[in-house]
């Protein structure tokens, strides 16, 4: 504008604000364009120019008129331009449309009034709530917050009014949060806390913390509002972290369920057992882990449990089954424990797969059935053996005694009348009868060993060996045999049966060293072995190790009767007694250099 008040320059910004083109406005008086008729009548143009000349600048808000005749508020700055002589050569006028600012100020004023009205309505209710409560309008502007909100977020609660709700949200979530907010407004419905989302709040100091949020729509005359209840779950998450550590360290599958039967937590063992990833099953009803045929009953059992919620240990006799993700079922044991939490009672279930145990139990039952059958068969066999033993003892011995007795009478009464060959035949008859009697006795002893129950006690094997050696010397005093017996070898066993073992082994050693000039028989314990191993060693005729497997069979002999007498039953008896004691027996030998029999108990 020049010194006479006519417009000499009109830029593009002025054209956009006022709607006049430069051709229309340049040369016109500025007052008729920049001032309303009311301001001109009030003398405002002269007043503003005088102020600008005096203070070198005027700044203020005026009502302006557009080309279409509509009024609008504008912010004007008028600065006089001076020439080199200090005289006014013109004025620079800067105009800015402040329509939106004025509208915002009016809305803010209305909002403050509305907030005051809301506060009067809900103040008592909000302050009584244990959680932070924030009421937000459809544009995401905070209208009201309670004292708990200030405490949790670190703000003065009054300073939150009028601010966008995104101020309480971490920076990394602010871009997507308006989309979630608009979606909720388009489909408003109650959203309870703890639906599985990981949510975070932002404090005034910039620190973040985990939260749970429930949203409730509230329809008012001014439009839809959203009530957000916000809970700081920092302490709970710390406790859950510790609890998760305990769950993961548990050897069994662990499932934590709330009162509605919704799975809250599971451990890795539960993932392996049921075949689910925890993201697939957490938040789902626990009945998904139960076979379909039991689900209806399980809901009732679960509801009944919550009435008293006792601790229920594993193995209370119920036949329970689990259902894997692939639909397969398996037997389980479950122990239940109640857990008091902030949100109410939870139930911790420890679940153990007992498939292998059931298989073993089935095998044991089958073994028991087989054992009963074998026991019955054994009892039958024992009865038959007793009957056979009776027959052998009475029915066979009697004729043998008669044969031996009458042969002896013939030899004694008519021996001088008989030719030498006849006497030899009678002697052979008597020898055969006596050998048969010995064989019958050995067979009876073998049968007796099989039927005799063990009567174990602490015994001294060395004393038994000494007594046996003494009897051998007395029976054959002419023999020169060096007997070596290690003293005080103590064991737990059946004294009568172990006496039979040592009598057979020492008698065999005595017998098979009969052709040795300097015979040596030794009984002792093998030194340096982890297991106690006893032995009977001699330096007699020995035997070929190729036939060692025949030693402990009935009627098995490695030497002829004419060379060394015997029935071939003694070592079979020894073998059976050692086995009855839970031990083993074996032999080592070399022809012409002797043999050693080892045994354990």
C-alpha positions in Angstrom: 0.0 0.0 0.0 1.4 3.4 -0.9 1.4 6.5 1.4 -2.0 7.5 0.1 -3.6 4.2 1.1 -3.9 2.6 -2.4 -2.9 -1.0 -3.0 0.2 -1.3 -5.2 1.1 -5.0 -4.8 -1.3 -8.0 -4.4 0.5 -11.5 -4.2 -0.8 -15.0 -4.7 -1.4 -15.5 -1.0 -3.7 -12.5 -0.9 -5.6 -13.8 -3.9 -6.2 -17.1 -2.2 -7.4 -15.5 1.1 -9.6 -12.7 -0.3 -10.5 -14.1 -3.7 -9.6 -10.9 -5.7 -7.2 -11.0 -8.6 -4.4 -8.4 -8.8 -6.1 -6.8 -11.8 -9.2 -6.2 -9.8 -7.6 -4.9 -6.6 -4.4 -3.0 -7.5 -5.1 0.8 -7.4 -8.0 0.5 -5.1 -8.1 2.0 -1.6 -7.0 -0.5 0.9 -9.5 0.6 3.6 -12.4 -0.4 1.4 -10.9 -3.9 0.9 -9.3 -4.6 4.3 -11.9 -3.1 6.6 -15.5 -3.8 7.1 -18.1 -1.0 6.9 -18.5 -1.2 10.7 -14.7 -0.7 11.3 -14.6 2.2 8.8 -17.5 3.9 10.4 -15.8 3.4 13.8 -12.6 5.1 12.5 -10.5 2.0 12.9 -8.4 2.4 9.7 -7.1 5.9 10.9 -6.5 4.5 14.4 -4.5 1.5 13.2 -2.3 3.6 10.8 -1.6 6.1 13.5 -0.5 3.3 15.9 1.7 1.8 13.2 3.4 5.1 12.6 3.9 5.7 16.3 5.1 2.2 17.2 6.5 1.3 13.8 4.1 -1.8 13.7 0.5 -2.7 14.3 -0.6 -6.3 14.9 -4.0 -7.6 15.7 -7.1 -9.5 14.6 -9.8 -8.1 12.3 -12.9 -9.3 10.6 -12.2 -9.4 6.8 -14.4 -9.6 3.8 -13.8 -12.0 0.9 -14.6 -11.4 -2.8 -17.9 -13.3 -2.3 -19.0 -11.0 0.6 -18.4 -13.5 3.4 -16.6 -12.4 6.5 -13.7 -14.2 8.1 -11.2 -13.6 10.9 -7.7 -12.7 10.0 -4.5 -11.8 11.7 -2.9 -8.6 10.3 0.6 -7.1 10.7 1.0 -3.5 9.3 4.5 -2.0 9.0 5.2 1.5 7.7 8.0 1.9 5.0 10.3 5.0 5.3 12.4 6.6 2.6 16.0 7.9 3.1 14.6 11.2 4.4 12.5 9.4 7.1 9.2 10.1 5.4 6.5 7.4 5.0 6.6 6.0 1.5 4.1 3.2 2.0 2.9 0.3 4.2 3.6 -3.5 4.2 0.5 -5.5 5.2 0.7 -9.2 6.0 -2.7 -11.0 6.4 -3.3 -14.5 7.7 -6.6 -16.4 7.7 -7.2 -17.6 11.3 -10.7 -19.2 10.7 -9.5 -22.7 11.9 -7.8 -21.3 15.0 -11.0 -19.5 16.0 -13.1 -22.6 15.4 -10.6 -24.7 17.4 -10.7 -22.2 20.2 -14.6 -22.3 20.2 -14.5 -26.1 20.2 -12.0 -26.2 23.0 -14.2 -23.9 25.0 -17.2 -26.1 24.3 -15.1 -29.2 25.1 -14.0 -27.7 28.4 -17.6 -27.0 29.2 -18.5 -30.6 28.1 -15.6 -32.0 30.1 -16.8 -30.1 33.2 -20.3 -31.6 32.6 -18.8 -35.1 32.3 -16.7 -34.6 35.4 -19.7 -33.5 37.4 -21.6 -36.6 36.2 -18.9 -39.3 36.6 -16.3 -37.8 39.0 -17.4 -39.9 42.0 -17.6 -43.1 39.9 -14.2 -42.5 38.2 -12.4 -41.8 41.4 -13.8 -44.9 43.1 -12.4 -47.2 40.3 -9.2 -49.1 41.2 -7.9 -48.7 37.6 -6.9 -45.7 35.6 -10.0 -44.5 33.7 -9.8 -42.3 30.5 -12.9 -41.1 28.6 -12.1 -40.3 24.9 -14.3 -38.8 22.2 -14.6 -40.0 18.6 -11.6 -38.0 17.5 -9.3 -39.7 20.1 -9.2 -36.6 22.3 -9.1 -37.2 26.1 -12.1 -35.6 27.7 -11.7 -36.8 31.3 -9.2 -38.9 33.4 -9.3 -39.9 37.0 -6.6 -39.5 39.7 -5.3 -43.1 39.1 -4.5 -42.2 35.5 -2.3 -39.3 36.8 -0.6 -41.7 39.2 0.0 -44.4 36.7 1.1 -42.2 33.8 2.9 -39.5 35.8 0.7 -36.6 34.6 -1.4 -34.0 36.4 -4.8 -35.5 35.4 -6.2 -32.1 34.5 -3.4 -31.5 32.0 -4.5 -34.6 30.0 -7.9 -33.1 29.0 -7.9 -32.0 25.4 -4.8 -34.0 24.5 -4.9 -36.9 22.0 -5.1 -40.3 23.6 -2.0 -41.3 21.6 0.1 -39.2 24.1 -0.3 -42.2 26.4 1.0 -44.7 23.8 4.6 -45.5 22.9 5.8 -43.8 19.7 6.2 -47.1 17.9 2.5 -47.8 18.1 1.1 -44.3 17.4 0.7 -44.7 13.6 -1.4 -47.9 13.9 -3.4 -46.9 16.9 -5.8 -44.5 15.1 -6.8 -47.5 12.8 -7.6 -49.6 15.9 -9.5 -46.7 17.4 -11.6 -46.1 14.2 -12.3 -49.8 14.0 -13.6 -49.8 17.6 -15.8 -46.8 16.9 -17.3 -48.4 13.7 -18.1 -51.6 15.7 -18.4 -50.5 19.3 -18.6 -53.4 21.8 -17.4 -54.2 25.3 -13.8 -55.5 25.2 -12.8 -57.1 28.5 -9.3 -57.1 30.0 -6.8 -59.9 29.4 -7.7 -60.9 25.8 -4.1 -61.9 25.1 -2.8 -58.7 23.5 0.6 -57.3 24.5 -0.2 -53.6 25.2 2.0 -50.9 26.6 1.6 -47.4 28.1 3.9 -44.4 28.0 4.5 -42.4 31.1 5.3 -38.6 31.2 9.0 -39.4 31.8 9.1 -41.5 28.6 9.3 -44.9 30.3 7.0 -47.7 29.0 5.1 -50.3 31.0 2.8 -53.2 30.2 -0.9 -52.6 30.6 -4.3 -54.3 30.2 -7.1 -52.3 28.8 -10.8 -52.8 28.7 -12.9 -50.7 26.4 -16.6 -49.8 26.9 -18.7 -47.7 24.4 -20.8 -44.9 25.9 -23.5 -43.3 23.7 -24.2 -39.6 24.7 -26.2 -36.7 23.2 -22.9 -35.3 21.9 -21.9 -38.6 20.3 -20.1 -41.9 21.0 -17.5 -41.8 23.8 -15.1 -44.6 24.7 -14.3 -45.4 28.3 -10.9 -47.1 28.7 -10.0 -48.8 32.0 -6.2 -49.2 32.1 -4.3 -51.5 34.5 -0.6 -51.5 35.1 0.4 -55.2 35.0 4.2 -54.7 35.6 4.1 -56.6 39.0 1.9 -59.3 37.6 4.2 -59.9 34.6 7.2 -60.2 36.9 5.3 -62.7 39.0 4.2 -64.5 35.8 7.8 -64.6 34.6 8.9 -66.3 37.8 5.9 -68.6 37.6 6.7 -69.4 34.0 10.2 -70.4 35.1 8.7 -72.7 37.7 6.4 -74.2 35.1 9.2 -74.8 32.6 11.3 -76.5 35.2 8.5 -78.9 36.1 9.0 -82.5 34.8 5.3 -82.8 33.9 3.1 -81.0 31.5 1.6 -78.0 33.2 -1.6 -76.2 32.2 -3.0 -73.2 34.1 -6.8 -72.6 33.7 -9.1 -69.8 34.9 -12.5 -70.1 36.3 -14.1 -70.0 32.9 -12.0 -73.0 31.8 -9.8 -70.9 29.6 -6.2 -71.9 29.3 -3.9 -69.0 30.5 -0.5 -70.7 30.5 1.2 -73.9 29.4 4.8 -75.1 29.6 7.0 -76.6 26.9 6.3 -80.1 28.3 2.6 -79.6 27.6 3.4 -78.5 24.0 5.3 -81.7 23.5 2.7 -83.9 25.1 -0.4 -82.5 23.3 1.3 -81.4 20.1 0.1 -77.8 20.2 2.2 -74.6 20.0 1.2 -72.5 23.0 0.0 -69.7 20.6 -2.5 -72.3 19.3 -4.0 -73.3 22.6 -3.6 -70.5 25.1 -6.9 -68.6 25.3 -8.9 -71.7 24.3 -11.2 -73.9 26.5 -9.3 -76.6 28.4 -11.9 -79.1 27.0 -9.9 -79.0 23.7 -7.4 -81.2 25.5 -10.1 -83.7 26.6 -11.6 -86.5 24.4 -14.9 -85.4 22.8 -16.9 -88.1 24.6 -15.8 -86.7 28.0 -16.2 -82.9 27.4 -19.7 -82.4 28.6 -19.0 -84.2 31.9 -15.6 -82.4 32.2 -17.4 -79.0 32.2 -19.5 -80.1 35.2 -16.5 -81.6 37.0 -14.6 -78.3 36.5 -17.4 -76.2 37.8 -17.8 -78.5 40.8 -14.1 -78.3 41.5 -14.2 -74.5 41.7 -16.8 -74.7 44.5 -14.3 -76.2 47.0 -11.0 -76.3 44.9 -9.1 -78.9 47.0 -5.6 -80.0 46.2 -6.0 -83.3 44.3 -2.8 -85.5 44.0 -2.0 -87.7 41.2 -3.1 -91.4 41.1 -6.5 -91.1 42.8 -7.9 -94.0 40.9 -9.7 -92.2 38.1 -9.2 -93.5 34.5 -8.4 -90.2 32.7 -7.4 -89.6 29.0 -5.9 -86.7 27.1 -6.4 -85.7 23.5 -3.6 -84.6 21.2 -3.8 -82.1 18.4 -3.8 -84.9 15.9 -6.9 -86.4 17.6 -5.1 -89.4 19.2 -5.9 -90.2 22.9 -3.6 -91.4 25.6 -3.9 -92.3 29.3 -2.9 -89.6 31.9 -2.7 -88.8 35.5 -3.6 -85.3 36.7 -3.0 -83.4 39.9 -4.9 -80.2 40.5 -3.8 -77.2 42.7 -5.7 -73.9 43.3 -3.7 -70.7 42.7 -4.9 -67.3 44.1 -4.3 -64.6 41.6 -5.2 -60.9 41.2 -7.9 -61.8 38.7 -9.3 -64.6 40.7 -8.8 -68.2 41.3 -6.7 -70.2 38.8 -6.1 -73.9 38.7 -2.8 -75.5 37.9 -3.0 -79.0 36.4 0.1 -81.2 36.3 -0.5 -83.8 33.6 1.6 -87.0 33.2 1.5 -89.4 30.3 1.2 -92.9 31.7 1.1 -94.8 28.4 4.3 -96.6 29.2 3.2 -97.4 32.7 -0.1 -98.8 31.5 1.8 -100.9 29.0 4.1 -102.2 31.8 1.1 -102.8 34.0 -0.5 -104.8 31.2 2.7 -106.8 30.7 2.9 -107.4 34.5 -0.7 -108.6 34.6 0.0 -110.9 31.7 3.2 -112.1 33.4 1.2 -112.7 36.6 -1.4 -114.7 34.7 1.4 -116.7 33.1 3.1 -117.1 36.5 -0.2 -118.4 38.0 -0.5 -120.8 35.1 3.1 -121.9 35.4 2.8 -122.2 39.2 -0.2 -124.4 38.8 1.7 -126.5 36.3 4.7 -126.6 38.6 2.4 -127.7 41.5 1.1 -130.5 39.3 4.6 -131.5 38.3 5.7 -131.4 41.9 2.8 -133.7 42.9 3.7 -136.0 40.1 7.4 -135.9 41.2 6.4 -136.6 44.8 4.4 -139.6 43.5 7.4 -140.7 41.4 9.8 -140.3 44.3 7.5 -142.4 46.4 7.4 -145.1 43.7 11.2 -145.0 43.3 11.7 -145.1 47.1 9.4 -148.0 47.7 8.6 -149.8 44.5 12.1 -149.8 43.0 14.2 -150.0 46.1 12.4 -153.1 47.4 13.3 -155.4 44.5 16.9 -154.0 44.4 17.3 -154.8 48.1 15.9 -158.3 47.4 18.4 -158.8 44.5 21.3 -157.5 46.5 20.2 -159.5 49.7 19.6 -162.9 47.9 22.8 -162.5 45.9 24.7 -162.0 49.2 23.0 -165.1 50.7 24.0 -167.2 47.8 27.6 -166.0 48.1 27.7 -166.6 51.8 25.8 -169.9 52.0 26.8 -171.5 48.7 29.9 -169.6 47.7 32.3 -172.6 48.2 30.0 -174.8 46.0 29.8 -172.3 43.2 32.4 -172.2 40.4 34.5 -169.0 40.3 32.8 -167.6 37.2 29.4 -167.9 39.0 30.7 -166.1 42.1 32.0 -163.3 39.8 28.6 -163.0 38.2 26.9 -162.7 41.6 29.4 -160.1 42.6 28.6 -158.2 39.5 24.8 -158.5 40.2 25.3 -157.1 43.7 27.5 -154.2 42.4 24.9 -153.3 39.8 22.1 -153.4 42.4 24.1 -151.2 44.8 25.0 -148.8 42.0 21.4 -148.6 41.0 20.5 -147.9 44.6 23.0 -145.1 44.7 21.6 -143.7 41.5 18.1 -143.8 42.9 19.3 -142.0 46.1 21.0 -139.3 43.9 17.9 -138.8 41.8 15.8 -138.5 45.0 18.3 -135.9 46.3 18.1 -133.9 43.1 14.3 -133.9 43.3 14.4 -132.9 47.0 16.7 -130.0 46.2 14.2 -128.7 43.6 11.3 -128.8 46.1 13.1 -127.6 49.2 12.5 -124.0 50.2 15.5 -121.9 51.1 16.2 -121.2 54.8 18.9 -118.6 54.6 21.1 -117.4 57.5 24.7 -116.4 58.1 26.9 -119.4 57.8 30.6 -120.2 57.8 31.5 -122.1 54.6 35.0 -122.8 55.9 33.6 -124.8 58.9 31.5 -126.9 56.5 34.5 -127.5 54.3 36.6 -128.5 57.4 33.9 -131.0 58.5 33.7 -132.5 55.0 37.5 -132.8 54.8 37.6 -134.6 58.2 34.9 -137.1 57.0 36.9 -137.8 53.8 40.1 -138.4 55.8 38.3 -140.8 58.2 36.7 -142.7 55.3 40.1 -143.1 53.6 42.9 -142.7 56.2 45.5 -144.2 54.0 45.4 -141.3 51.5 48.0 -138.5 51.8 46.2 -135.4 50.6 47.1 -131.8 51.5 43.9 -130.0 52.2 44.0 -126.1 52.2 40.9 -124.3 53.5 40.7 -120.5 53.8 39.2 -119.8 57.3 36.1 -117.9 58.1 34.4 -117.4 54.7 31.0 -116.1 55.8 27.9 -116.1 53.6 24.1 -115.9 53.7 22.6 -119.1 52.5 20.9 -122.4 53.3 23.4 -124.4 55.5 22.0 -127.8 54.5 22.1 -127.2 50.8 25.5 -125.5 50.8 26.8 -128.5 52.8 25.7 -130.7 49.8 27.6 -128.4 47.4 30.9 -128.6 49.3 30.5 -132.3 50.0 30.1 -133.0 46.2 32.9 -130.6 45.1 35.4 -131.7 47.8 34.5 -135.4 47.3 35.1 -135.1 43.6 38.4 -133.4 44.2 39.4 -136.1 46.6 38.3 -138.8 44.1 40.0 -137.3 41.0 43.3 -136.9 42.9 43.4 -140.5 44.0 46.0 -141.4 41.3 48.2 -138.4 42.2 51.3 -139.0 44.3 51.2 -135.6 46.0 47.5 -134.6 46.0 46.4 -131.1 46.8 42.8 -129.9 47.3 42.1 -126.3 48.1 38.9 -124.3 49.1 39.0 -120.5 49.1 37.9 -117.2 47.7 39.2 -115.6 44.5 41.2 -112.5 45.4 40.8 -109.1 43.6 37.4 -109.6 42.1 34.5 -107.2 42.6 32.1 -110.1 43.2 32.8 -112.8 45.8 33.9 -115.9 43.9 34.6 -119.1 45.8 36.5 -122.0 44.4 37.4 -125.7 44.9 40.7 -126.5 43.2 42.6 -129.8 42.8 45.7 -131.1 40.9 44.0 -134.3 39.8 43.3 -135.8 36.4 41.4 -132.7 35.1 39.4 -132.9 31.9 39.2 -131.7 28.3 37.6 -128.2 28.2 35.8 -129.2 25.0 33.3 -131.1 27.1 32.9 -128.5 29.9 29.2 -127.9 28.9 28.4 -131.5 29.8 29.6 -131.2 33.3 26.4 -130.1 35.0 23.9 -132.3 33.2 22.2 -135.3 34.8 24.0 -138.6 34.0 26.8 -136.7 32.2 30.3 -138.1 33.0 33.7 -137.3 31.5 35.4 -140.4 33.0 34.3 -144.1 33.0 32.8 -145.7 36.1 35.5 -148.3 36.1 38.1 -145.6 36.3 36.3 -143.3 38.8 33.0 -144.4 40.4 30.0 -142.2 40.4 26.4 -141.7 39.1 26.8 -138.4 37.1 24.2 -136.7 39.2 26.3 -134.9 41.9 27.3 -131.9 39.8 23.7 -131.5 38.5 22.6 -131.2 42.2 25.4 -128.7 42.9 24.4 -126.6 39.8 20.8 -126.6 40.9 21.6 -125.5 44.5 23.8 -122.7 43.3 21.1 -121.4 40.9 18.5 -121.6 43.7 20.8 -119.2 45.7 20.9 -116.8 42.7 24.5 -117.6 41.8 26.5 -119.1 39.0 28.9 -122.0 38.8 31.6 -122.8 36.1 34.8 -124.8 35.8 38.2 -124.6 34.3 40.6 -127.5 33.8 43.4 -129.1 31.9 43.9 -132.8 31.4 46.5 -134.2 33.8 46.9 -130.9 35.7 43.7 -130.7 37.7 40.4 -128.7 37.7 39.0 -125.7 39.5 35.2 -125.2 40.2 34.1 -121.5 40.8 30.8 -120.5 42.2 29.0 -117.3 43.4 26.1 -116.9 45.7 
